[in-house]
């Protein structure tokens, strides 16, 4: 009877590793056979948690990369737009200056004609 008691103590002894109880395989099998599965208990799954954390991290990185790509494309477009607009404005400025010179010439001609007629 002494052997049976010590064997029972060994099978019921619980070893705690990283917060999860580890029973010997035979004791765990007997425990599940006697009690049946507990529908209210779900064992933590560290691998699944680690995988979901890594997956969430990669999803966040992909999101950040897509935002960064969008900002880069927007910046490139705005720089190109600014350069093209600056060039067009320079052309318009040149044409406007030429028109102003012609207007000055026409005004001077009109003034001289006006002075001759008076």
Helices and strands as residue ranges (DSSP letters): H 2-12, E 15-17, E 20-22, H 25-35, H 46-117
